[in-house]
C-alpha cells in the first residue's frame, strides 16, 4: 500500500513529467504522432510477414521475404534507388574499380522495358551491333517483363568466355532479333586521346571510375607538350560514375576554388558545395565539350560546371538529364541500399534533373532528315517511370536532334568536325591583325 504522502509525492513528479512533455511543444507532439504512425505501419508489415510465412503454398525463408519487401519499397521511389543483395553489392564495388566480366552496355528501364542507353565502345555489345534505344525482351530465352535492373545486370554478367543471348526489339526490324555474345572482361580504359591536325588535343572520357581524374591529368600533361591551339573533351555516351572524379576532372580546367556543383537533400550532410582543387597541370587553352543524350550524371556535372563558369563551349545535343545523387548505404548482412539522397545543381543554380544540359551550339550526330526518327528512340531521364521531377524547363532554342554511338572520325562525325572547325576559327580570329586606328 502507498501512503497518502507517497501518493502525493508520485502525483507531484507525475505533474512535473507532464509539464516537461507539454513544454516540448508542437514539435514533440508531431514527433510522437510520427513514431506512433510508423509503429502502426510496422505492425501491419509484421502481420503480412506472418501470414505469408504461415499460409503461402510453399515454404519460404524469412530472408527471401525480407529482401523482396525491401526491393518493393525501393521500387516505389525512383528508377535509381535499389536494393543490392550481398553478391550484387560486391559486383558494384568491382565495377567502380574499372573492370568486370560482362557485355559492356548501360541499361535502364523505359515504359517497363529494359532499354539500352548506350553500348560501351570496344566491348562485346558494341561489336555485335547493339544500339541505344534497343529494348531487351529476353535474356537467354527468359522474359525480362517485370525484371529489375539489378537482376538483369546479374544475368548479363559472368565469367569471360561464357555466352549470353539477348533478344532485342528495334525500330525497323520486322521481328525480335537474337544477339549472342561471348562475355569478356570489361576493362574500361576511361580515358583515351590523340592529337588532331598536329595542334588540337582530343580526349574521350568514357566513364568516371576511380582512376579517371589521374588518367586525365597524365594525358593533359602530354597534350600540353604539343602546345595545342585548343582541346576537345568528348563526353558523349558517358553514363557517369563517381562524383569525386567529376570534381577532379572539372578542376583540371577551372581555377582552384571555383564552384563545380552543389547538392541539396533532406538528410544531414547531403547539402554540400564542391569546389575545384589545384592540379599539377594548368589548362588554359580554348575548350569544346561534346555531349549527347547518352551523357549522364557525372558527365552533366562537368559539362554544366564548365558551361556556367564560362570555361568551355558545349556542343552537341541535350544530355540525359540525371541530376540525382545516389548514396550507397551498407547493411549489416553485406547487402546495401542504393538510395537517392539529394539533387545536384550547376554553379549558377540550374537544375538538370529531367531536363539535361542544353548545348551552346546544337549539332545533330546524323543528317537532319534522320534526326527526328532517331529522337523517338533516344532514352532520357524524363522518359523513365517514377523519375524525380525537375523544375519546369525553360524554352530551349534550336532543334534538339540526337543519336548515339558514332565514331570519333571527323569525316563520319559531324559534331567532332564542327568542334575542330570551331577551334581552328577561334585560333584564326585570335591571331588576326587588328586594323590600325585613324590618326
C-alpha positions as CSV (number, residue, x, y, z in Angstrom):
1,X,0.0,0.0,0.0
2,X,1.2,3.5,-0.8
3,X,0.6,6.1,1.9
4,X,-1.2,9.4,1.3
5,X,2.2,11.2,1.5
6,X,3.6,8.7,-1.0
7,X,0.7,9.3,-3.4
8,X,1.2,13.0,-3.2
9,X,4.9,12.5,-4.0
10,X,4.1,10.4,-7.1
11,X,1.4,12.9,-8.1
12,X,3.9,15.7,-7.8
13,X,6.5,14.0,-10.0
14,X,3.9,12.9,-12.4
15,X,2.8,16.5,-12.9
16,X,6.4,17.6,-13.4
17,X,6.8,14.9,-16.1
18,X,3.6,16.1,-17.8
19,X,4.8,19.7,-17.6
20,X,8.1,18.8,-19.3
21,X,6.3,17.0,-22.1
22,X,3.9,19.9,-22.7
23,X,6.9,22.3,-22.7
24,X,8.4,20.4,-25.6
25,X,5.7,22.0,-27.7
26,X,4.2,21.0,-31.0
27,X,7.5,19.5,-32.4
28,X,7.4,16.8,-29.8
29,X,3.7,16.2,-30.4
30,X,4.4,15.8,-34.1
31,X,7.3,13.5,-33.4
32,X,5.2,11.3,-31.2
33,X,2.5,11.1,-33.8
34,X,5.0,10.2,-36.5
35,X,6.6,7.5,-34.3
36,X,3.1,6.1,-33.5
37,X,2.2,6.0,-37.2
38,X,5.4,4.3,-38.1
39,X,4.9,1.6,-35.5
40,X,1.3,1.1,-36.6
41,X,2.5,0.5,-40.2
42,X,5.3,-1.8,-38.9
43,X,2.6,-3.9,-37.1
44,X,0.8,-4.2,-40.5
45,X,4.0,-5.3,-42.1
46,X,4.7,-7.8,-39.4
47,X,1.1,-9.2,-39.8
48,X,1.7,-9.6,-43.5
49,X,5.0,-11.3,-43.0
50,X,3.5,-13.8,-40.6
51,X,0.5,-14.6,-42.9
52,X,2.9,-15.2,-45.8
53,X,5.1,-17.5,-43.8
54,X,2.2,-19.4,-42.4
55,X,0.0,-19.7,-45.4
56,X,2.0,-19.5,-48.7
57,X,1.7,-22.7,-50.7
58,X,5.5,-23.3,-50.5
59,X,7.8,-22.7,-47.5
60,X,9.8,-19.5,-47.8
61,X,12.9,-18.4,-46.0
62,X,12.4,-15.3,-43.9
63,X,15.4,-13.6,-45.6
64,X,13.8,-14.2,-49.0
65,X,10.6,-12.5,-47.9
66,X,12.5,-9.6,-46.3
67,X,14.7,-9.0,-49.4
68,X,11.6,-9.0,-51.6
69,X,9.9,-6.4,-49.2
70,X,12.9,-4.1,-49.3
71,X,13.1,-4.4,-53.1
72,X,9.4,-3.5,-53.3
73,X,9.9,-0.4,-51.1
74,X,12.7,1.0,-53.2
75,X,10.9,0.2,-56.4
76,X,8.2,2.8,-55.4
77,X,10.7,5.6,-55.1
78,X,12.7,6.4,-58.3
79,X,14.5,4.5,-61.1
80,X,17.9,4.9,-59.5
81,X,17.1,3.7,-55.9
82,X,17.6,0.0,-55.5
83,X,18.4,-2.8,-53.0
84,X,21.6,-4.8,-53.6
85,X,21.9,-8.3,-52.2
86,X,25.5,-9.1,-50.9
87,X,26.6,-10.5,-54.3
88,X,25.3,-7.5,-56.2
89,X,26.9,-5.1,-53.8
90,X,30.3,-6.8,-54.4
91,X,29.8,-6.6,-58.1
92,X,29.1,-2.9,-57.9
93,X,32.3,-2.3,-55.9
94,X,34.2,-4.3,-58.6
95,X,32.7,-2.2,-61.4
96,X,33.8,1.1,-59.9
97,X,37.4,-0.2,-59.8
98,X,37.2,-0.3,-63.6
99,X,36.8,-3.9,-64.7
100,X,34.2,-6.6,-64.6
101,X,33.0,-9.6,-66.6
102,X,30.1,-8.9,-68.9
103,X,28.9,-7.4,-72.2
104,X,29.5,-3.7,-71.9
105,X,26.1,-2.0,-72.1
106,X,24.5,0.7,-70.0
107,X,20.8,-0.2,-69.4
108,X,17.7,1.4,-67.8
109,X,14.0,0.8,-67.6
110,X,11.7,2.7,-70.0
111,X,8.0,2.0,-70.2
112,X,8.5,-1.1,-68.0
113,X,11.0,-2.5,-70.5
114,X,14.7,-3.0,-70.2
115,X,16.3,-0.5,-72.6
116,X,19.8,0.1,-73.7
117,X,21.1,3.6,-73.0
118,X,24.4,3.1,-74.7
119,X,26.8,0.3,-75.6
120,X,30.4,0.8,-74.3
121,X,32.8,1.2,-77.2
122,X,35.1,-1.8,-77.8
123,X,33.0,-4.3,-75.8
124,X,31.1,-7.4,-76.9
125,X,27.8,-5.4,-77.0
126,X,29.3,-2.8,-79.3
127,X,31.0,-5.4,-81.6
128,X,27.7,-7.3,-82.3
129,X,25.9,-4.0,-83.1
130,X,23.6,-3.3,-80.2
131,X,22.3,0.2,-80.3
132,X,20.9,2.9,-78.0
133,X,17.2,2.5,-77.7
134,X,17.2,-1.3,-78.3
135,X,14.7,-3.0,-76.0
136,X,15.8,-6.2,-74.3
137,X,12.7,-8.5,-74.1
138,X,14.6,-11.8,-73.2
139,X,17.9,-12.8,-71.7
140,X,18.8,-16.4,-72.6
141,X,15.2,-17.0,-73.5
142,X,13.8,-15.8,-70.2
143,X,11.3,-12.9,-70.4
144,X,12.5,-9.6,-68.9
145,X,9.0,-8.5,-68.1
146,X,9.0,-7.1,-64.5
147,X,12.7,-7.9,-64.2
148,X,14.5,-5.1,-62.3
149,X,17.8,-3.6,-63.3
150,X,19.9,-5.5,-60.7
151,X,18.5,-8.9,-61.8
152,X,19.2,-8.1,-65.4
153,X,22.7,-7.0,-64.7
154,X,23.3,-10.1,-62.7
155,X,22.1,-12.3,-65.6
156,X,24.3,-10.5,-68.2
157,X,27.4,-10.6,-66.0
158,X,29.5,-13.8,-65.9
159,X,32.9,-15.3,-66.5
160,X,35.0,-14.5,-69.6
161,X,34.3,-16.9,-72.4
162,X,30.7,-17.8,-71.5
163,X,27.9,-16.8,-73.8
164,X,24.6,-15.0,-73.3
165,X,21.8,-14.2,-75.8
166,X,19.8,-11.1,-75.7
167,X,16.5,-10.9,-77.7
168,X,16.1,-7.3,-79.0
169,X,13.2,-5.3,-80.3
170,X,14.3,-2.5,-82.5
171,X,12.5,0.0,-84.7
172,X,13.0,-1.0,-88.3
173,X,13.4,-4.7,-87.6
174,X,10.3,-6.8,-88.7
175,X,10.7,-9.1,-85.7
176,X,12.7,-9.5,-82.5
177,X,16.3,-10.5,-83.1
178,X,18.7,-12.6,-81.1
179,X,22.2,-11.3,-80.4
180,X,24.5,-13.9,-79.0
181,X,27.7,-12.5,-77.3
182,X,30.7,-14.0,-75.6
183,X,31.3,-12.4,-72.3
184,X,34.6,-10.7,-71.8
185,X,36.4,-8.9,-69.0
186,X,35.2,-5.3,-69.5
187,X,38.3,-3.3,-68.7
188,X,37.1,0.2,-69.2
189,X,40.0,2.4,-70.1
190,X,38.2,5.5,-69.0
191,X,40.3,8.0,-71.0
192,X,42.0,7.9,-74.4
193,X,43.4,10.6,-76.5
194,X,45.1,11.7,-79.7
195,X,46.2,14.9,-81.5
196,X,44.2,16.1,-84.5
197,X,45.9,18.1,-87.3
198,X,49.0,18.5,-85.2
199,X,47.7,21.0,-82.8
200,X,44.2,20.1,-81.4
201,X,44.1,17.8,-78.4
202,X,41.2,15.3,-78.4
203,X,40.3,13.4,-75.2
204,X,37.5,10.9,-74.9
205,X,36.3,10.2,-71.4
206,X,34.1,7.1,-71.4
207,X,33.2,6.8,-67.7
208,X,34.1,8.2,-64.3
209,X,35.8,5.4,-62.4
210,X,38.4,5.6,-59.6
211,X,41.3,6.4,-61.9
212,X,39.6,8.9,-64.3
213,X,41.0,12.1,-62.8
214,X,44.5,10.7,-62.6
215,X,44.4,9.4,-66.2
216,X,43.1,12.7,-67.4
217,X,45.9,14.7,-65.7
218,X,48.6,12.5,-67.3
219,X,47.0,12.8,-70.8
220,X,46.7,16.6,-70.5
221,X,50.3,16.8,-69.4
222,X,51.3,15.0,-72.6
223,X,49.0,17.1,-74.8
224,X,50.5,20.3,-73.4
225,X,53.8,19.3,-74.9
226,X,52.5,19.9,-78.5
227,X,51.3,23.4,-77.5
228,X,47.7,22.8,-78.6
229,X,45.6,25.6,-80.1
230,X,42.6,24.0,-78.4
231,X,41.2,20.9,-76.6
232,X,38.1,18.8,-77.3
233,X,36.7,16.9,-74.4
234,X,34.3,14.2,-75.6
235,X,31.7,13.1,-73.0
236,X,29.3,11.5,-75.4
237,X,27.7,8.3,-74.3
238,X,29.5,8.7,-70.9
239,X,26.9,7.4,-68.4
240,X,28.6,8.9,-65.4
241,X,30.2,7.3,-62.3
242,X,31.9,8.6,-59.3
243,X,31.2,12.2,-58.1
244,X,34.6,12.8,-56.7
245,X,36.1,12.0,-60.1
246,X,33.8,14.5,-61.8
247,X,35.1,17.2,-59.4
248,X,38.7,16.2,-60.2
249,X,38.1,16.3,-63.9
250,X,36.4,19.7,-63.7
251,X,39.2,21.0,-61.6
252,X,41.7,20.3,-64.4
253,X,40.1,23.1,-66.4
254,X,39.0,25.5,-63.6
255,X,40.9,27.8,-61.2
256,X,41.3,26.5,-57.7
257,X,38.3,27.3,-55.5
258,X,35.7,27.7,-58.4
259,X,32.4,26.1,-57.6
260,X,31.8,22.9,-59.6
261,X,28.5,21.7,-58.3
262,X,26.4,21.7,-55.2
263,X,23.9,19.2,-53.8
264,X,20.7,19.7,-51.8
265,X,19.0,17.0,-49.8
266,X,16.8,16.4,-46.8
267,X,19.1,14.4,-44.5
268,X,22.0,16.0,-42.6
269,X,25.2,16.1,-44.6
270,X,23.6,15.8,-48.1
271,X,23.7,19.5,-48.9
272,X,27.2,20.3,-49.9
273,X,29.3,22.6,-52.2
274,X,32.1,21.1,-54.2
275,X,34.9,23.3,-55.5
276,X,37.8,22.8,-57.9
277,X,41.1,21.7,-56.3
278,X,44.6,22.6,-57.6
279,X,46.3,20.2,-60.0
280,X,49.7,19.6,-61.4
281,X,48.7,20.8,-64.9
282,X,47.3,24.2,-65.9
283,X,44.9,24.0,-68.8
284,X,44.0,27.5,-70.2
285,X,43.6,26.6,-73.9
286,X,40.2,27.0,-75.6
287,X,37.9,24.1,-74.7
288,X,35.0,22.4,-76.5
289,X,33.0,19.8,-74.8
290,X,31.0,17.3,-76.8
291,X,27.7,15.9,-75.3
292,X,24.7,13.9,-76.4
293,X,21.7,12.1,-75.0
294,X,24.0,9.4,-73.6
295,X,25.9,11.9,-71.5
296,X,24.5,11.5,-67.9
297,X,25.1,12.2,-64.3
298,X,28.8,12.9,-63.7
299,X,29.2,13.9,-67.4
300,X,26.5,16.5,-66.8
301,X,28.2,17.8,-63.7
302,X,31.4,18.5,-65.7
303,X,29.6,20.0,-68.7
304,X,27.3,22.2,-66.5
305,X,30.3,23.5,-64.4
306,X,32.4,24.3,-67.5
307,X,29.4,26.0,-69.2
308,X,28.4,28.0,-66.1
309,X,31.9,29.2,-65.4
310,X,32.4,30.3,-69.0
311,X,35.3,27.9,-69.4
312,X,34.0,25.8,-72.4
313,X,31.7,25.8,-75.4
314,X,29.3,22.9,-75.0
315,X,28.5,21.4,-78.4
316,X,26.1,18.5,-79.4
317,X,22.6,17.7,-78.3
318,X,20.8,17.9,-75.0
319,X,22.1,15.5,-72.3
320,X,20.3,12.7,-70.5
321,X,19.1,14.7,-67.5
322,X,20.0,12.7,-64.4
323,X,20.8,15.1,-61.6
324,X,20.2,13.0,-58.5
325,X,22.8,11.7,-56.1
326,X,22.8,8.1,-55.0
327,X,24.4,7.1,-51.7
328,X,25.5,3.6,-51.0
329,X,24.3,2.6,-47.5
330,X,25.7,-0.8,-46.4
331,X,23.5,-3.1,-44.3
332,X,24.7,-5.5,-41.6
333,X,24.4,-8.7,-43.7
334,X,26.6,-7.4,-46.5
335,X,23.7,-6.1,-48.6
336,X,23.3,-2.4,-49.3
337,X,20.8,0.3,-50.3
338,X,21.5,2.4,-53.3
339,X,19.4,5.4,-52.3
340,X,18.7,8.7,-53.9
341,X,19.6,11.2,-51.2
342,X,20.0,14.6,-53.0
343,X,19.8,16.5,-56.2
344,X,22.7,18.4,-57.7
345,X,22.8,21.8,-59.3
346,X,25.2,23.7,-61.6
347,X,27.2,26.6,-60.1
348,X,24.5,29.1,-61.3
349,X,21.8,27.1,-59.7
350,X,20.4,25.3,-62.8
351,X,18.5,22.1,-62.1
352,X,19.4,19.4,-64.6
353,X,17.0,16.7,-63.3
354,X,14.8,15.5,-66.2
355,X,16.0,18.5,-68.3
356,X,19.6,17.9,-69.1
357,X,22.3,20.3,-70.3
358,X,21.4,22.3,-73.4
359,X,24.5,22.9,-75.6
360,X,25.7,26.3,-76.6
361,X,25.8,25.0,-80.1
362,X,23.3,22.3,-81.2
363,X,24.7,19.9,-83.7
364,X,23.0,16.6,-84.6
365,X,25.0,13.5,-84.8
366,X,23.3,12.4,-88.0
367,X,21.8,14.2,-91.0
368,X,18.6,16.3,-90.2
369,X,16.3,14.0,-92.3
370,X,17.1,11.1,-90.0
371,X,17.3,13.0,-86.7
372,X,13.5,13.2,-86.0
373,X,13.2,9.4,-86.2
374,X,16.3,8.8,-84.1
375,X,15.0,11.2,-81.4
376,X,12.0,8.9,-80.9
377,X,14.1,6.0,-79.6
378,X,16.6,8.0,-77.5
379,X,16.1,7.4,-73.8
380,X,16.5,10.2,-71.3
381,X,15.8,10.6,-67.6
382,X,12.4,12.3,-68.2
383,X,11.3,9.1,-70.0
384,X,11.9,6.8,-67.0
385,X,8.9,5.7,-65.0
386,X,8.9,7.3,-61.5
387,X,11.8,9.7,-62.3
388,X,12.2,12.7,-59.9
389,X,10.8,15.9,-61.5
390,X,12.9,18.9,-62.1
391,X,11.7,22.5,-62.3
392,X,9.6,23.4,-65.3
393,X,12.0,23.6,-68.3
394,X,12.8,26.9,-69.9
395,X,12.1,27.2,-73.6
396,X,15.1,25.9,-75.5
397,X,16.4,27.5,-78.7
398,X,17.4,25.3,-81.6
399,X,16.3,21.9,-82.7
400,X,17.4,19.1,-80.4
401,X,18.3,16.2,-82.7
402,X,20.3,13.2,-81.3
403,X,21.7,9.8,-81.8
404,X,24.3,7.7,-80.1
405,X,27.3,5.6,-80.9
406,X,29.0,7.4,-83.8
407,X,32.8,7.0,-84.2
408,X,35.2,9.9,-83.4
409,X,36.2,10.3,-87.0
410,X,35.9,13.9,-88.4
411,X,34.7,12.5,-91.7
412,X,31.8,10.5,-90.2
413,X,31.3,12.6,-87.1
414,X,29.5,15.9,-87.7
415,X,29.9,17.0,-84.1
416,X,33.6,16.4,-83.9
417,X,34.1,18.0,-87.2
418,X,32.2,21.1,-86.1
419,X,34.3,21.3,-82.9
420,X,37.5,21.1,-84.9
421,X,36.3,23.9,-87.2
422,X,35.3,26.0,-84.2
423,X,38.8,25.7,-82.6
424,X,40.5,26.5,-85.8
425,X,38.3,29.6,-86.3
426,X,39.0,30.6,-82.7
427,X,42.7,30.5,-83.3
428,X,42.4,32.4,-86.6
429,X,40.4,35.2,-85.1
430,X,42.7,35.4,-82.1
431,X,45.7,35.9,-84.3
432,X,44.1,38.4,-86.7
433,X,46.0,41.7,-87.0
434,X,43.9,44.5,-85.6
435,X,43.2,47.3,-88.1
436,X,45.2,50.5,-87.5
437,X,43.2,53.4,-86.0
438,X,42.9,56.6,-87.9
439,X,45.1,59.4,-86.5
